[in-house]
Amino acid sequence: MTDLPIQDSSSSWDSASSLWIPHHAANVWRFYFPIKNEELEMEDIKGHIAFLVCEDLILAPVKDQLDGSLSTSPVTTVDLGCGSGFWAIDVADTFPDVNVLGIDCVPRQPHWVPPNCSFWWDDVESDWTSDSRLVYIHALELALAINDWPRLLSQAYNNLEHGGWIELKYFDYHPRRESFNAGKAIATSASDPMSQFWEVINYGLSVLGVDHTISEAGHILSLVEKAGFQHAVEREFNVPIGRWSQDPKLREVGEFCAFLVSKGAHIIADMPLRVGLGWHVTAIKQLVSRMRDYIYSQEAKIHQPYLTFRVVYAMKPV
């Protein structure tokens, strides 16, 4: 594999490159969802939804450690599976004294970035070697992309400074809907075209060897605790699919989520259904079409469907 820094030649790549020495990864092209321009757009929308629901770039209590005025030497934060690099760039702008390094399998990041932001092309599941003061590790939407979570978390633990934090953000793609009983909202599974879509997608992922249950409540939290991290927290945010919420912010979130699920459906369905289950392309298109029609239907407004967005963060003991 070619070591490929993605940064403008006038910026400080030479100083940043010593922060991370990647090893060759034999399975760097192992993707269950294709990398296309549409997919890149979907990843950016996921990042925007994450920022809207979390109302911040970082939820872990690590900001004091990222404040350069409180540190005697430079510290580093790493964004695993950084995608287009939007989170890494925003954090680099927010914390100009922190070295921010984005890692991804695909060189799709911009060349013009803040001087304290760099990108590296590698598989995050390959061996890590870091000689920097790594105080914070961030990952968005890697729940279904990691083959060996215990190994990844072990590497994260071993490379973090004592007192450093890891933060993992991901969607749970098991849609639910709101039913009201005596004024109390209760999450219930739904037998509608969208839930049927995700049911068959998750089955196809299982055939491909992907554990889709990893994104359910408590699963990644348990793995993080087993890896040795302490003060672990799991937070949940309900993300509406569509503009049915009475809350203005959630209506905006719901609009983005409906666009995400609707436009990205054919990308999501391709590998699990065509490769995993052997479906013909016509059958896949029919399934996707029914799900898209449902999202913008009156029935969906009544059912009020949503996905759960989870954030798990924890600290390496001091």
C-alpha positions as CSV (number, residue, x, y, z in Angstrom):
1,M,0.0,0.0,0.0
2,T,1.2,3.5,-0.8
3,D,1.7,5.8,2.1
4,L,-0.3,8.8,0.9
5,P,-0.5,12.1,2.9
6,I,-3.5,14.2,1.8
7,Q,-2.5,17.7,2.4
8,D,-1.4,20.9,0.6
9,S,2.4,20.8,0.0
10,S,2.8,24.2,1.7
11,S,1.5,22.9,5.0
12,S,3.4,21.2,7.8
13,W,3.0,17.5,6.7
14,D,6.6,16.6,7.6
15,S,6.1,17.5,11.3
16,A,2.7,15.8,11.5
17,S,3.7,12.6,9.7
18,S,5.8,11.4,12.5
19,L,2.8,11.2,14.7
20,W,1.5,8.0,13.1
21,I,3.4,5.3,11.3
22,P,0.9,3.0,9.6
23,H,1.6,-0.6,8.6
24,H,0.4,-2.3,5.4
25,A,-3.2,-3.7,5.7
26,A,-4.0,-6.6,3.4
27,N,-7.7,-6.0,3.6
28,V,-7.7,-2.3,3.1
29,W,-10.3,-2.6,0.4
30,R,-12.8,-4.6,2.5
31,F,-16.0,-2.6,2.1
32,Y,-19.6,-3.7,2.6
33,F,-20.9,-0.5,1.1
34,P,-19.3,1.0,-2.0
35,I,-17.3,4.2,-2.0
36,K,-18.9,6.5,-4.5
37,N,-19.5,10.2,-4.7
38,E,-23.1,9.7,-3.4
39,E,-21.8,7.6,-0.5
40,L,-19.3,10.4,0.4
41,E,-22.2,12.9,0.4
42,M,-24.2,10.5,2.7
43,E,-21.3,10.4,5.1
44,D,-21.1,14.2,5.3
45,I,-24.9,14.3,6.0
46,K,-24.4,11.7,8.9
47,G,-21.8,14.0,10.3
48,H,-24.1,17.0,10.1
49,I,-26.9,15.0,11.8
50,A,-24.4,14.0,14.6
51,F,-23.5,17.6,15.2
52,L,-27.1,18.8,15.3
53,V,-28.3,16.1,17.8
54,C,-25.1,16.3,20.0
55,E,-24.9,20.1,19.7
56,D,-21.1,19.8,19.8
57,L,-18.2,18.2,18.1
58,I,-17.0,16.4,21.3
59,L,-19.1,15.1,24.1
60,A,-16.4,13.4,26.1
61,P,-15.0,15.6,29.0
62,V,-11.6,16.1,27.2
63,K,-11.7,19.7,26.1
64,D,-9.4,20.9,28.9
65,Q,-6.8,18.5,27.7
66,L,-7.1,19.9,24.2
67,D,-6.7,23.5,25.3
68,G,-3.1,24.4,24.3
69,S,-2.8,27.0,27.0
70,L,-3.1,24.3,29.7
71,S,-0.5,21.9,28.1
72,T,3.3,22.1,28.2
73,S,3.7,20.1,25.0
74,P,1.6,19.4,21.9
75,V,-1.1,16.8,22.1
76,T,-2.8,14.8,19.4
77,T,-6.3,13.6,18.6
78,V,-7.1,11.0,16.0
79,D,-10.3,10.6,13.9
80,L,-10.7,7.0,12.8
81,G,-12.5,6.5,9.5
82,C,-12.4,10.2,9.0
83,G,-14.2,10.1,5.6
84,S,-14.1,13.5,3.9
85,G,-12.3,15.0,6.9
86,F,-15.0,17.4,8.0
87,W,-14.8,16.6,11.7
88,A,-11.0,16.6,11.8
89,I,-11.0,20.0,10.1
90,D,-13.6,21.5,12.4
91,V,-11.7,20.3,15.5
92,A,-8.4,21.6,14.1
93,D,-10.0,25.0,13.7
94,T,-11.5,24.9,17.2
95,F,-8.3,23.7,18.9
96,P,-5.4,25.3,16.9
97,D,-2.8,24.0,19.4
98,V,-3.8,20.4,18.9
99,N,-2.5,18.1,16.2
100,V,-5.5,16.5,14.5
101,L,-4.9,13.4,12.4
102,G,-7.6,11.8,10.2
103,I,-7.2,8.1,9.2
104,D,-9.2,6.6,6.3
105,C,-8.9,3.8,3.8
106,V,-9.7,6.1,0.9
107,P,-7.9,9.4,0.0
108,R,-10.9,11.6,-0.3
109,Q,-10.0,14.5,1.9
110,P,-9.4,18.1,0.8
111,H,-5.8,19.4,0.2
112,W,-6.4,22.8,1.8
113,V,-6.7,22.2,5.5
114,P,-5.6,23.9,8.8
115,P,-1.8,23.6,9.4
116,N,-2.5,21.5,12.5
117,C,-4.6,19.0,10.5
118,S,-3.3,16.0,8.5
119,F,-4.7,12.9,6.9
120,W,-3.3,9.5,6.4
121,W,-4.4,6.7,4.2
122,D,-4.6,3.3,6.0
123,D,-6.8,0.7,7.5
124,V,-7.6,1.5,11.1
125,E,-7.5,-2.2,11.9
126,S,-3.9,-2.5,10.9
127,D,-1.2,-2.2,13.6
128,W,-0.9,1.2,15.3
129,T,2.4,2.9,16.1
130,S,2.2,6.3,17.6
131,D,5.0,8.4,19.2
132,S,2.7,11.3,20.0
133,R,0.8,12.4,23.1
134,L,-2.5,10.9,22.0
135,V,-5.2,12.2,24.3
136,Y,-8.4,11.7,22.4
137,I,-9.7,9.2,19.8
138,H,-12.8,9.9,17.8
139,A,-14.8,7.7,15.4
140,L,-18.1,8.3,13.6
141,E,-20.1,5.5,12.0
142,L,-17.6,2.6,12.4
143,A,-19.9,0.2,14.3
144,L,-20.6,-2.0,11.3
145,A,-17.2,-1.4,9.6
146,I,-14.9,-3.0,12.2
147,N,-14.1,-6.7,11.9
148,D,-12.4,-7.1,15.3
149,W,-13.7,-4.6,17.9
150,P,-11.7,-6.0,20.9
151,R,-8.5,-5.7,19.0
152,L,-9.3,-2.1,17.8
153,L,-10.2,-1.1,21.3
154,S,-7.0,-2.7,22.7
155,Q,-4.9,-0.7,20.3
156,A,-6.7,2.5,21.2
157,Y,-6.2,1.8,24.9
158,N,-2.5,1.0,24.5
159,N,-1.8,4.2,22.4
160,L,-3.8,6.7,24.5
161,E,-2.2,8.7,27.3
162,H,-3.3,7.9,30.8
163,G,-6.4,10.1,31.3
164,G,-7.1,10.2,27.6
165,W,-10.5,9.6,26.1
166,I,-12.2,7.6,23.3
167,E,-15.5,8.6,21.8
168,L,-17.5,6.4,19.4
169,K,-20.6,7.7,17.6
170,Y,-22.9,5.5,15.5
171,F,-26.4,4.9,14.3
172,D,-28.5,1.9,15.4
173,Y,-30.2,0.8,12.1
174,H,-33.1,-0.9,13.7
175,P,-35.9,1.7,13.1
176,R,-38.6,2.2,15.7
177,R,-41.7,4.4,15.9
178,E,-43.5,6.2,18.6
179,S,-46.7,4.9,20.1
180,F,-48.5,6.8,22.8
181,N,-49.9,5.2,25.9
182,A,-51.3,7.5,28.6
183,G,-49.2,10.3,27.2
184,K,-45.9,8.4,27.4
185,A,-43.9,7.8,24.3
186,I,-42.9,4.1,24.0
187,A,-40.4,2.8,21.4
188,T,-41.9,-0.1,19.4
189,S,-40.8,-2.1,16.4
190,A,-42.7,-1.3,13.3
191,S,-43.9,-3.7,10.5
192,D,-43.8,-1.1,7.7
193,P,-41.8,-0.9,4.4
194,M,-38.9,0.9,6.1
195,S,-38.6,-1.6,8.9
196,Q,-38.9,-4.4,6.4
197,F,-36.1,-2.8,4.3
198,W,-33.8,-2.7,7.3
199,E,-34.7,-6.2,8.4
200,V,-33.6,-7.7,5.1
201,I,-30.5,-5.5,5.0
202,N,-29.5,-6.6,8.4
203,Y,-30.1,-10.2,7.4
204,G,-27.9,-9.8,4.3
205,L,-25.2,-8.2,6.5
206,S,-25.3,-11.3,8.8
207,V,-24.8,-13.5,5.7
208,L,-21.7,-11.5,4.9
209,G,-20.4,-12.0,8.4
210,V,-21.3,-8.5,9.8
211,D,-22.8,-8.4,13.3
212,H,-25.5,-5.8,12.9
213,T,-26.5,-6.1,16.6
214,I,-23.2,-4.4,17.6
215,S,-25.0,-1.0,17.3
216,E,-27.7,-2.0,19.8
217,A,-27.8,-0.6,23.3
218,G,-25.0,-1.6,25.6
219,H,-23.0,-3.7,23.1
220,I,-20.1,-1.3,22.3
221,L,-20.3,0.1,25.8
222,S,-19.6,-3.4,27.2
223,L,-16.7,-3.9,24.8
224,V,-15.2,-0.6,25.8
225,E,-15.4,-1.5,29.5
226,K,-13.9,-5.0,28.8
227,A,-10.9,-3.2,27.1
228,G,-10.1,-1.5,30.4
229,F,-11.6,1.9,29.9
230,Q,-13.3,3.5,32.9
231,H,-16.0,6.1,33.5
232,A,-17.8,4.7,30.4
233,V,-21.0,6.5,29.3
234,E,-23.5,5.7,26.6
235,R,-25.9,8.4,25.5
236,E,-28.8,8.0,23.1
237,F,-30.5,10.5,20.8
238,N,-33.6,9.7,18.8
239,V,-33.3,10.9,15.2
240,P,-36.6,11.4,13.5
241,I,-37.0,10.1,9.9
242,G,-39.0,12.9,8.3
243,R,-40.4,16.2,9.5
244,W,-43.0,14.9,12.0
245,S,-41.5,16.2,15.2
246,Q,-43.0,19.3,16.8
247,D,-39.5,20.5,17.8
248,P,-38.0,22.8,15.2
249,K,-34.5,21.4,15.6
250,L,-35.7,17.8,15.3
251,R,-37.7,18.7,12.3
252,E,-34.5,19.9,10.6
253,V,-32.7,16.7,11.8
254,G,-35.6,14.6,10.5
255,E,-35.5,16.2,7.1
256,F,-31.8,15.4,6.8
257,C,-32.3,11.9,8.0
258,A,-35.2,11.2,5.6
259,F,-32.9,12.4,2.7
260,L,-30.1,10.3,4.0
261,V,-32.2,7.1,4.2
262,S,-34.1,7.7,1.0
263,K,-31.2,8.8,-1.3
264,G,-28.7,6.3,0.2
265,A,-31.0,3.3,0.1
266,H,-29.8,1.8,-3.1
267,I,-26.2,2.2,-2.0
268,I,-26.9,0.6,1.3
269,A,-28.8,-2.3,-0.3
270,D,-26.4,-3.3,-3.0
271,M,-23.8,-5.5,-1.1
272,P,-26.1,-7.1,1.5
273,L,-28.8,-8.0,-1.0
274,R,-27.1,-8.5,-4.3
275,V,-23.9,-10.1,-2.9
276,G,-25.1,-11.4,0.5
277,L,-28.5,-12.7,-0.5
278,G,-28.2,-13.0,-4.3
279,W,-31.1,-10.7,-5.1
280,H,-31.7,-9.6,-8.6
281,V,-31.3,-5.9,-9.2
282,T,-35.0,-5.5,-10.1
283,A,-36.1,-6.9,-6.7
284,I,-33.7,-4.6,-4.9
285,K,-35.1,-1.6,-6.8
286,Q,-38.7,-2.6,-5.8
287,L,-37.7,-2.9,-2.2
288,V,-36.0,0.5,-2.2
289,S,-38.9,2.2,-4.0
290,R,-41.4,0.9,-1.5
291,M,-39.3,2.2,1.4
292,R,-38.8,5.6,-0.2
293,D,-42.5,6.0,-0.9
294,Y,-43.2,5.2,2.8
295,I,-40.8,7.8,4.2
296,Y,-42.7,10.7,2.7
297,S,-46.2,9.2,3.1
298,Q,-49.0,10.2,5.5
299,E,-48.6,6.8,7.1
300,A,-45.0,7.6,8.2
301,K,-46.2,10.9,9.7
302,I,-48.6,8.9,11.8
303,H,-46.1,6.2,12.8
304,Q,-43.4,8.8,13.5
305,P,-40.4,6.6,12.7
306,Y,-36.9,7.3,14.1
307,L,-33.4,5.8,14.3
308,T,-31.3,5.9,17.5
309,F,-28.0,7.6,17.4
310,R,-25.6,6.5,20.2
311,V,-22.4,8.0,21.6
312,V,-20.1,6.0,23.9
313,Y,-17.2,7.6,25.5
314,A,-14.7,6.4,28.2
315,M,-11.4,7.2,29.7
316,K,-8.1,5.3,30.0
317,P,-7.3,5.2,33.8
318,V,-4.9,7.7,35.1
